[in-house]
Amino acid sequence: MTVSDASSTPLGSDALALDRQVCFALAIANRAVLAVYRPILEPLGLTHPQYLVMLALWERTPMSVKDIGRALYLDSPTLSPLLKRLEASGLITRSRSPLDERQLVVDLTEQGRVLRAEAEKVPSTVVDRLGISLAELQELHATLTQLNRAAAHAVTIEN
């Protein structure tokens, strides 16, 4: 998909130009923003995917692996190694649910809870380093959330 519909493109412009592709702009933005996060998360001992898991757990704990996967839009083969590394780091525990042995439940350790206080500085540091106003980032977040919903709906219709 391009930024403007191919049928409405001005004569002489190429609907397949790389710099007009939404997917390209999103891919570049993803790499660039993650590059900003990397040095901020490094002192916390977290990668960006691990940070996302911790954010989910700081919001609500304990959580089943299935619920974490749903919250982060990750499948089990992607999530399992992240959880193993976080457990090895002493930030989480994984145990079988007493209500349903088939479910694996993830909880924060005391060290994982304490890390939250340090992580509270991450969002404002990211905003500062990006040099974009909070209002612009909030608008971008709203637009991306809308885009994610539309894409999920489009995929659902296709399947």
Summary of the structure (lengths in Angstrom):
residues: 159
radius of gyration: 19.4
end to end distance: 18.8
largest distance: 65.5
contacts: 380
relative contact order: 0.09
helix: 67%
strand: 9%
